[in-house]
Amino acid sequence: TSNIADVFSIDAGRMEVGKAADVVIWSSDPFELNSHVTQMFINGEKVTTEARQDKLRERYMSDSEMPRAYNK
């Protein structure tokens, strides 16, 4: 992205100390179907990649004496 930023004279496209950055780290090639996001940073802050579906899967698939719908 730095080459495109240079062409349009935009101060962006590089990861440097003191600059805001949005970065996504993938497990492999992002265009592969089995690839997934492992880490994500927005404005330099690490954010969780856990989705609501992940939490629901954990809730309903965990072992419990109660019916699955009642697990917390």
FENWO-V41926 format. One record per pair of residues at least 24 apart in sequence whose ideal C-beta (glycine too) atoms are under 10 Angstrom apart, sorted by the first residue. I is the first residue (numbers start at 1). J is the second residue. If there is no record, write none. Layout:
BEGIN
i:I j:J
i:I j:J
END
This chain:
BEGIN
i:15 j:41
i:15 j:44
i:18 j:44
i:19 j:44
i:20 j:44
i:20 j:45
i:21 j:45
i:22 j:47
i:24 j:49
i:25 j:49
END
